[in-house]
Amino acid sequence: MARAKQIQERRAKSKAEAVPGDRVVASNRRARHDYEIIDTLECGIVLSGSEVKSLREGKAQIVDSYARIDDGELWLFQMHIPPWSYAVGYGSHEPDRKRKLLVHRHEIDRLHHKIRMEPLTLVPLRVYFKDGRAKVEVALAKGRQMQDRREALKKRDAEREIARSVRNNEKFA
C-alpha cells in the first residue's frame, strides 16, 4: 500500500512540474503600438475540438482581429485558426468564423457602457493556455494618431536611455 502512495505522489509531483503556467499561442504586439491600452480583461473562448488542436500546435493569428458586443454577448471577429492537419470533412472548422468570448454579465455591461461613452474599441492582445484552457486577453483601447505614436516612441526611448545611464552610474560608482 505504501509503495502505491509513493508512486502516486511521484506522478503528481512530475505532473505539477510538467505543467507550465501560461503558454502563449499568439500575441498582437502591434496593438500596443497602434492603441493606448486602458484596461485588460481575461476571457474564455468557445472553440471546437479541431480549433483547440490547432492552438496547441501554436497556429493562430490575431493581428487583424477585434472584439465586439452583439446582443449582450462578447464576440471575437477575424481571428484566424487554420484547420488542424488531421481533421478532414466533418471534423474540421471554418478558420475565420466569429467566436464567442466567455465573460461575466457585469463585465460585459461595464465594457458596453465605456464603449458607448467614449470612442474606444476592444482589441485582443494575446491567446494563451491557462491550466489547460484557452484564454484570450482583450484590451479596452483608444486609437492613437500618428503624432501620438511618435511621441510614445520618443518617451520610451528616453526612458530606456535614463535606465541605461542609471545602470552605468551604479556599475562604475
Steps between C-alpha positions, in 0.01 A plus 500: 500500500779742590674432169186598304477828691863576423438441130190721505690779678786475251257518205317800650831676558617439143165622364524819705850563366404418141204741483632852440294808586384693196606376156452780248372384161466835320560860595407830340808715560381755247197583718717660768651723231174598326283534813523648846402214732254613768386174657555126443269206554558124497231308309432139430428406140257251348689270261440175316732203544707553186548867591647402836735254328619774263552738791703237687724479192549877534314600186286812533502857374332789681666797328187625321245373750269703721228439756148641500191479718197368307167434673657510844773247413868554432626366164845477346518568125768423238717281719661249264549146629607276210336157475673220688696290253338170611139625503324440171140541393264514795777543760651818355392858569468831319827692562361856521165450672389725784562351842312563822696630799399392848471796738280581799190708429608792721832522312320507164270776630798699629682470165186588305447811713860618449487437124178701467642796694839530328650404162655174625549158346560146621826350373633150578858516631587131531363147487642256754433185700446530874453177695422319175228742389526744210477863607502833317626823652281781366590866547276803511703739287497843344651546153813709466567754227835497320627790710407320823688190383814702436475663843458160664814373321698808609382457859593130503845574352559770762403262781738236360783752482437609861495139620822427308679801652382406852634144452834635376527743794433216746749275326788750503424679826 
